[in-house]
C-alpha cells in the first residue's frame, strides 16, 4: 500500500484541490522524530538540557507534539504530491478538512495554478480604427500648406463661407461662481471652420464690416472650458474685417515656394510623410490592440492572486494621481483584464520557450537605476525573477504583434483637424 495517495480536482479555471491520504505510519514516524528533538532541545526543570526522558516530553507536550507532527506530515505530503504530479502552484496551499482515523490521515490542499486555457494566438487579425493614406488625405495636407501661403484681400461685400473674418466679441465669463464681463479683440478665423462654434458660422454668414451680431451658444456640461460648460452663453459680436482668402494654385511654382522642385515632388513627399506618420501611429497602438483582441477572444477566470496584485497596482496609481478617480468596481474590472492578459502572455511565452537572460535584465535596469541600485536589484531574487517574467511576457506580445494581420478601416476616421491652418494677415 502506498504511504501517500491523492486525487486532484478542479474547483475553477485556476483553482485546484488536492485530496491527500497519508499512512498513519508517517505520522507515528514524525512524532518519534519530534520527541527526540524535544528531548534534546526543550528545557525541563529538574533535568539537564538534552537529558530529558522521552516519557517526560510525551507526558508534558504530547498534545502540541501531535499537532505539530500532523502539520509537518501534511506539508511534506503536499510537497511530495505536487512534485510527482508536476504541479506549479501560484499560491500557498490552504490546508483544510484534516481527519485522522486509525488507518489514515486525510486532508485537502487548496491552491491556484495557471489556467490550462487553450490560447489561440497564431492567426490574429486586428482591425485598426485608421486607414492608409489616400489621395484625399494628400490633397487635404497640401491644402493646409496652401492656406499658409494664402493672400487676404479686404472686401466690402457680405461675408461668405471661406472668408477670413476678424471680430471682437463680448460675453459673461463665470469665475468661481461669479459672472464677469469678458472681451476678446481682433479674433481671426475662416468662416465655416471649426475654430468657432457652429452657431458663429451660421450667424456670421451674410454680414458686412461694422455689423453687430448676437450669437447664442449652448455648451455641453462636459465642455473643456469650465467657465462656459453647461451654460447658454450670449455673445455680442462686432465684425472688424471681412477678407477674401485667395489660395495659390498647386503647380511647380508653388512647389518651389515650399522648397520642392516640382508639384509632383511635393505630392510624393506629402504621401511619404503621411505614410511615415501612419506607420508610427500603428507601431504605437498595435500592441494594445493585439492584446485587447487576445483578452477578448479567450473566456476564462484568471487566478485571484493575479487579480489582487493588479487591483493593488491600480489602487496605488489612483492614490498617486496617475489616473482619474475610479470606483472599486471599475478598478476590479481593469484588474481582471490585466490578470487575464498576464495569464495569456505567460502561456504564450511558455509554449514558445521564450528566454530572458541576465544581460537583458541588466539592460532594462540601466534605463532607470544606477549601477549600485542595479547590483542591489539583481541580488534580490524575487525582484529579479519578477522583472524576468515581465520582460518575458513583453517578448510574447512582440511575437504575436509581429505575426498579426492588420486590416485598416475603409473610411478615414483617424483624427484629422478640420480646422484650417490660419496665418494672421499682415
N, C-alpha and C positions, 0 to 999 in steps of 0.2 A: 504494500500500500504506500502511495506517495505521501510524504510528510506534509506537502502543501498542494492543494488543488484550488482551482479558480475558474470563474466564468466572467466574461466581460459583457456588459450590457451598455447599450447606447441610450442615454437619457435625453439627449438633444443633439443638434448638429455638432456641438462641441463638447457636450457633457458625456462623461463615461463613468460607469460604476463597476468596480471590481468586487465580486463577492468571493471572498477567500476563506478557505477552511484549513486549519492547521492541526497537526497531530499534537495531542497533549504531551507527548514526549519532549517536544521542543520547548514547551512552557516549563516542564519539570527541569530540563537541562539548563534553561536560562535562570530558573530560581536557584539552582545549585551554584551557578557562576556568581550570582549576586550575593548569595550567602557567604561565599569565600571572600568576595570583595569587601563586603560589610565588616566581616570579622577582622580583616586586616586594617581597614581604614577608619571605622567608626569608633570613637572613644566611648567607653562604658565605665562608669565608676566601679572601682574595685578590681579592675583588670588593666594590665599593661596594654598599651596600644599594639595591635597586631596579635594579641594573645587571647582575644575574646572567644570563648567556645561558640561553635555554630548553634548549639542548642539555645544559648542565651540570645543570640541575634535573632533566631527564628521566633523565640517567645516574645521579644520586645518589638521587633519590626516586621513580623510576619505579614500583616495586612498590607502595609505600604510596599513591602518587598514583592508581594504577589501582584499588586497593581503595576509596579514598575516592570516586572517580568512580562506581563501581558502586553503592556505598551511597547516594550522592546521587540517582542516577538511579532506583533502586528506590523511594526515599522519595517523590520527586517524581511518579513514575508512579502510585504507590499513591494519593497525594492527588488527582491528577487523575481517576483512575478513580472513587473514591468520590464525588467532586463530581458527575461526569457521571451516575452511577447514583443519586444522591440517598441514599446510604448514610450513616447516622449511627452510627459505631462507639461502643461503650461503653468499649472498652479500647484501649490502644496496640497496634498490629499487631505480630505476631511474624513477622519475615521469615525464610523458610527455603527450602531446596531451590533455591539460586541456581545457575544453569547458564548459562555463556556459550559460545556457538558462533559460528561465522563469520557466520551470518545472523541471529542473535537472542540476546537476553539474556532469560532467563525466571526467574521466582521465584514463590513462594507467600506470600501475606499472610494470616495467620490472626488473627481477632479476634471479639469478641462484639457482638451487636446486641440491641435489644429484640425479644423473640419476636413473631412475627406471629400470636399467639394470637387465636382468634375469641372475643372476650369477650361473653358474653350477660348483660346487666345490666338489661334493660328490664322484665322480668316477674319480679322477685324476690319469692318468698313465703317468709316465715320463720315458724317455729313457736316461740313463746316458752314457756319452762317455767313459765309463770304463767297464772293465769286472771283474768277480770274478777270484780269483787266480786259476791257472791251474798247472798241473804237469810241463808244460814248464816253467812257472814262477819260480817254486820251483827249477827246475834244473838250471835255469839261476842264481838265488840268491846263490845257493850252488857253482855254477861255479865261481862266484866272490870271494867267500871265498877260493876256491882252488887257484885262482891267487895270493891271499895274502900269501899263503904258497908254492908258486912255487919255483923251483930252476932254475938258469940260467946258462947254460953251453956254454962257448965260443966255436965257431965252425969256421972252415976255408973255408967252402963251401959257395956257393951263397945263398943269403937270400931267404926265402920263407914266405908266409903269416903265421902269428902266431909267427915268430921270434921277439925277442926283439932287437931293433936297438938303438945305441947311436950315435948321429950325431952332427956335427957343421953345421950351415948354415949362409950365409951372404945374405943381401938384402938391398935395399934402402927404408928407412922409411921416410914418409912425416911428417914434424913437422912445423906447421904454414906456409904451402905453400912451404917449402924448403925440398928437398930430401937429407937425410943424411944417410951415411952407417951405418948399424947395424949388429952386430954379436951375435948369440946365440950359446953358447958352451955346449957340453955334454947334449943335449936334448934327453931323452929316451922315447920310445913308442913301443907298439906292432904293428908290420906291419899288416895292414888290419883293424885296429881300426879307430874310427872317431876322435881320438885325433889330427890328422893332416888332411889337405885337401886330397880329393881323388886322386888328381894329385900326391901327395907324395907317396901314397900307390902303384900307378901304376908304377911310375918311379923307385922306390927303390926295386922292386922285381927283384931277379936275380943278385944282386950286392954283391961285396965282400969287406972285410976290406980294407980301404985306398982309395977306389974309389971316384972320383969326379963326381958328377952328377948335371946336370942343370935341374931345375924344374920351370915351368911357371904356375902361378895360376891367374885366372881372378876372382876377388872378386865382389860380387853384390854391388850395390850402397848403400843398407841399411845394409851392414855388420857391426857387432857390433864394430869392431876395425876401428875407423875413419882414422887411419894412412894408411890403405890399401884399404878402402872401395871405390868401383868404379874404381879400378886400376887393371892393369895386372902387377903382380909382378914377377920378375925373381929372383930365389933363386940359389945360388951355394952351394951344399951340399957335405960335406965330411963324409964318413962313418967311425966312430971311432971303433965301436964294433958291432959284429953280435953274438947273443946268442940264443940258442935254449931254449924255455920255456918248462919245464917239470912239469906237474901238478900232484899232489898226487891223488891217487885213492880215491873214496868216499867209505870208508869202516869204520869199527869200530875204527881202529887205527887213521884214520884221524879225526873222530868224537871226540875221546878223546883229540886229539891235540887242537880241537876247544872248549873243555870244556863240552862235552856230553858223555854219557855212551855208546851210540851206534849210528850207521848210521841212524837207524830208528828214534831214539830220535831227532837227528839233523834235519831230514826231517820234523818231526812233529812240531818241534819248528819253523822251517822256514815257514811252512804252516800257523801256528797260527800268526806269526809276520806279514806276508803278509796280512792275513785276517784283523788283527787289523789296519794296515795302511790303508787298503781299507775302512774299516768302518769309520775311522776318516776322510778320504777324502770325503766319501759320506755325512757324517754329515756336513762337511764344505760347500759342493757345493749344497746339495739338496734344501735348502730354496730358493736359487737363481733360480735353475732350475724350481722348482714348481711355483714360482712367474712368471717367464717368460711364462710358459705354461698357467697360468691363464690370463695374459695380452694378449697373442697371440690369445687365443680362444674366447675372447669377443671383439666384434666390437662396439664401441660407442665413441662419442666425450666427453672427460672429461670436467668438468667445467673450464672455462677460469681462474677463480680465483685460482684454484689449479695449473694450468699450469704456471701462472705468478709467483706464490710462488716458484715452483720448478725451474723455469728458473732463478730467482734471486739467489737461492741457488747454482746452477751450475755456474753462473757468478761469484759469490763471491769465490767459491772454485778455479776456474781457476785463478782469480786475486791473490789468496793467494799461487798459485803454487802447489796446491794439485793434479792437473791433467795437462796433456799436453794442450797446447793451442787448443781451439776449436772455430770454426766459429759460428756465430749466428744460422745458420740453424741446425747444429748438436746439439747445446745446446737446441734449441727449440724442436727438436725431442726427446731428452732424457727427457726433461721436460714433454712432453705429455705422454711418457711412465710412468714416475714417478706418474703423476697425475692419470692415469688410474689405476695403482697399488693401489694408495691411496683410490680411489673410491671402487674398488673391495674388498679390505680388510675391509673397513668400513662397506660395505653392509653385508659381512660375519659375522663380529663382531655383527652387529645389529640382524641378523637372529638367531645367536647362543646365543644371550643375554649375551655376554661376559662382565664381570665387571673388573674394576681396582680399588683397594682400595687405600686409602691414605697411608697405610702402604707400599704397593708395590711401590708407587711413592717415598716415603722416602728412601726405599731400593735402588732404582735405582739412586737416587741423591747421596747416600753415596759414590758411586764409584768415583765421580769427584768433589764433593763440601764439604766444611767444614760444621760443624753443624750450624754456623751462616749464611752461604750462603744458606744452605738448608732451614732454617727458613724463610729467606727473599724470597726465591723462592716460597715456599708454600703459602706465604701471597699474592703473585701476582696471582690473579685468572686466568688471561689469560694464563700465562706461565704454571701454574699448570694444567689447563684443556687441554692445547696443549700437554703436556707430557702424560697426561692420555690417550688421544686419540691415541698417538703414541704407547704407550705400548699396548693398546687395539688392534691395528692393528697387532702388533707383535704376540699377542696371537692368532689372527685369522690365521695368516700364520702358526704358530706352529700347530694349529689344523688341517689344510689342509695337512701339511707335514706329520703329524703323521698318516693320513689315506691314503696317496698316495701310489700307487702301483709302485714299481721300476722295470724297465726292464734294464738289463745290455747288453752292446754290446756283440755280439757273438765273434768278433775279439778283440784281446787285442790291444787297441790303447791308453791306458794310457801312459803317458810319461815315457819311460824307457831309461836309458842311455845305448847305445850300446857300450859305452866306457868301456874297460876292466879296472879293478882296478889294477893299477900298483904299484909295490914296487921296488924302485931302488935297483938293486943288490949290495951287499956289495963286 
